[in-house]
Amino acid sequence: MTPTAAAADNPPPPPATRDDFLPFIPTHNLQTLAILISLPAGLQTCLLAELRRGNPLVQVERADWPHPGSLFISLGELFDPATRAMAPGLGVAWRQVNDPHYWREDLSQVRDGVEHLVVC
């Protein structure tokens, strides 16, 4: 199958809206909400799947790491295997890190040369 045919069979997910994230944000923090809806669509889809499974948000910030403009989201539990499995089809990379000083695994997506991360 050619890359063009594969893309036609698996269109990118639509961007999430503020209403998608509101149930997962304490006191409807507008800064947190703005960051979450700024994530690339594939990473949003993976993050929402985790939140809907009950994986809690721990940290949401404009970290400017690993690149200026990078967004950094931390979750409390490991990713569900279903999230790991769907990630590549959404243009999201999954990586097992297992670094006791940082995190155990991450999902990342690059948009406009800037990498954005969801870690746990």
C-alpha positions in Angstrom: 0.0 0.0 0.0 1.4 3.4 -0.9 1.7 6.1 1.8 -0.9 8.2 0.0 -3.4 5.2 0.0 -2.7 4.6 3.7 -3.3 8.2 4.5 -6.6 8.1 2.6 -7.7 5.0 4.6 -6.8 6.6 7.9 -7.6 10.3 7.9 -6.2 12.4 10.7 -8.5 12.9 13.7 -10.3 16.2 14.0 -8.9 18.6 16.6 -10.3 18.3 20.1 -12.5 21.1 21.4 -12.4 22.7 24.8 -15.5 20.6 25.7 -13.6 17.4 25.2 -11.1 18.4 27.9 -13.3 20.2 30.4 -14.3 17.1 32.4 -10.6 16.4 33.1 -9.5 19.8 34.3 -10.0 20.8 38.0 -11.9 24.1 38.3 -11.8 24.5 34.5 -8.4 26.1 34.5 -8.3 28.2 31.3 -4.5 28.1 30.9 -4.5 24.3 31.1 -7.4 24.1 28.7 -5.5 26.4 26.2 -2.5 24.1 26.3 -4.5 20.9 25.8 -6.3 22.2 22.8 -3.0 23.4 21.3 -1.6 19.9 21.1 -1.4 18.3 17.7 -4.5 16.3 16.9 -3.0 12.8 17.1 -1.5 13.5 20.5 -4.9 15.0 21.6 -6.6 11.8 20.6 -4.2 9.6 22.6 -4.4 11.9 25.6 -8.2 12.0 25.6 -8.3 8.2 25.3 -6.1 8.0 28.5 -8.1 10.6 30.3 -11.4 8.8 29.5 -9.8 5.6 30.9 -9.2 7.4 34.2 -5.5 8.2 33.8 -5.1 11.4 35.8 -3.5 14.6 34.7 -0.4 15.4 36.8 1.2 18.3 35.0 0.3 20.5 32.0 2.7 23.2 30.8 4.4 25.1 28.1 7.8 23.7 28.9 9.8 24.9 25.9 11.6 21.6 26.1 12.8 19.7 24.1 12.2 22.7 21.7 11.1 26.3 22.2 7.3 26.1 22.0 7.1 22.4 23.2 4.0 21.4 25.3 4.5 18.9 28.1 1.8 16.8 29.7 2.3 14.3 32.5 -0.1 11.6 33.4 -0.2 9.5 36.6 -0.4 6.0 35.2 1.2 4.0 32.4 -0.4 4.2 28.9 -3.1 1.7 28.1 -1.9 -0.9 25.5 -4.8 0.3 23.2 -3.4 3.8 23.3 0.1 2.5 22.4 -1.4 0.5 19.6 -3.3 3.4 18.0 -0.6 6.0 18.3 1.4 5.2 15.1 -1.7 5.4 13.0 -2.2 9.0 14.3 1.3 10.1 13.6 2.3 9.8 17.3 5.5 8.0 18.4 5.5 5.8 21.6 8.7 5.2 23.5 9.5 3.2 26.6 12.0 5.3 28.6 12.1 3.7 32.1 14.3 6.4 33.6 13.7 6.6 37.3 14.6 10.3 37.4 12.1 11.3 34.7 9.4 9.1 33.3 8.6 5.5 32.2 7.1 6.1 28.7 6.1 8.9 26.4 4.0 9.7 23.4 5.3 12.5 21.1 4.3 14.2 18.0 6.1 16.8 16.0 4.3 19.7 14.4 6.1 22.5 12.5 9.4 21.2 13.8 8.4 21.3 17.4 8.1 18.1 19.5 5.2 17.9 22.0 5.2 15.2 24.8 2.7 13.3 26.9 4.6 11.3 29.5 3.8 9.0 32.4 
